[in-house]
Amino acid sequence: MGPKKTAAAAEAGERKKEKVTLEMKKEIIRKHDGGMRVTDLAREYGRNPSTIGTILKMREKILATDAAKGVTRIVKNRPAVLEEVEKLLLIWIEEKQRAGDTVTEAVICEKAKALHADLIREQPGTSAEPEVFKASRGWFDRFKARSGIHSVVRHGEAASSDVPAAEDFALEFLEVVKTEGYAPQQVFNCDETGLFWKRMPKRTFITQEEAKLPGHKPMKDRLTLLFCANASGDLKIKPLLVYHSENPRAFKKHKVDKERLSVMWRSNSKAWVTRVLFVDWVNLAFGPAVKQYLLDNDLPLKALLLMDNAPAHPKGLEVDLLEEFSFINIMFLPPNTTPLLQPMDQQVIANFKKLYTKELFRRCFEVTDCTTITLREFWKDHFDIVTCLKMITTAWKGISQRNLNCAWRSLWPDCVAPSDSDAPESTVVQDIVALGGPWAWRSQRRTFASWWRSTTTS
């Protein structure tokens, strides 16, 4: 009896470690509604039948709850705006983690306060003095318990230095802008991002089928893009694209002239931006475009390029500039301040990836509606890197001047033109769902909605 009790206790301990999330509870309810017995559900999820019964008794309350992903408990009388803050915050944390950025407690709390302030201002009838949300240590501890993010938050010296460093740099930046007399048209920011250009939702048959194939998975095929624009948002620089192949097979098939592409095409084995490639882009794409723009707009021949301290961004970049571009000055963001200050990280890159996904689904639905080619055939034989380049062009063009300008709100609020806020993310999701008609996504709307939040990856 003794060993049996010990084994049972150990099993109970293991079960306690894995909390039942709201998503799991909803899944249990759906399966029960579909005819699955309580005992079978208890066996599948490793729970007592009484636990399953309790979940089923609370079905109406659970199904009516729209909480952040990963939340395990429903808290009574919580403000709806706080629920929305935490949902948006978890999406943002996922984006930062996927991009490899350091996400500390201090940074998360600052972002939570900013999201809360924005949501309060957007509510109709809001007073001039918005409600203050302190994002206290107590709130953060409860947020961790509800969402299970404790495993992704990094602590240490950086946690106490990120926000002060960002605040100090913001003052330094504004002083430089004021002293040198830079206009928003003359100040630029650039940043890199990875793009898994052939990624689809995990539960679609294409991805499920592809996962079973041996060898290289096209959905893991990655490229790196470098985007750049000015603070006024009216000048987008030709992006740098780095791929693992200099001359993909699709280039020969479509007779592509790389010099006429809408991106500056470069390659290396790991598809990374290196110092050499970055300097090449500055001298061949950034410098000429900025100089011509300043001359065309009768602006003084001077410019400021702001960027993070990535390995590909050399500290002595001014030395590598061609003489005709000596009017360009460089300024670096402090370490671990990217989530707070980097303009391209303030939804510009995320919005580009959403627009890229929208274009991807538009093409998929066009194929199934207008041709005899099946989606599987299109994915396997017709969707190549040349098609991807066209979609990148469309998505980058779709980034509005307003979006680019608003991205500077955290660092340079005075340069942001007053205007109505852009369309919410849900509108873009609805656009994609609508592409397939009323039938196309009916069975996968929930899958797609959760996947959509993870597309801003890499």
Secondary structure, DSSP 8 states (H G I E B T S, - for coil): -HHHHHHHHHHHHHHHHS---HHHHHHHHHHHHTT--HHHHHHHHT--HHHHHHHHHTHHHHHT----TT-----TT--HHHHHHHHHHHHHHHHHHHTT---BHHHHHHHHHHHHHHHHHHSTT--SS-------HHHHHHHHHHH-GGGT-B-SHHHHHHHHHHHHHHHHHHHHHHHHT--GGGEEEEEEEEEETT---TTSHHHHHHHTSSS--GGG-EEEEEEEEETTS--B---EEEES-SS-HHHHHHT--GGGSSSEEEE-TT----HHHHHHHIIIIIHHHHHHHHHHTT--S-EEEEE---TTS-TTHHHHS-GGGTTEEEEE--TT-HHHH-GGGTTHHHHHHHHHHHHHHHHHHHHHHHSS--HHHIIIII--HHHHHHHHHHHHHHS-HHHHHHTTTTT-GGGS--------HHHHHHHHHHHTHHHHTGGGHHHHHHHHTT-S--
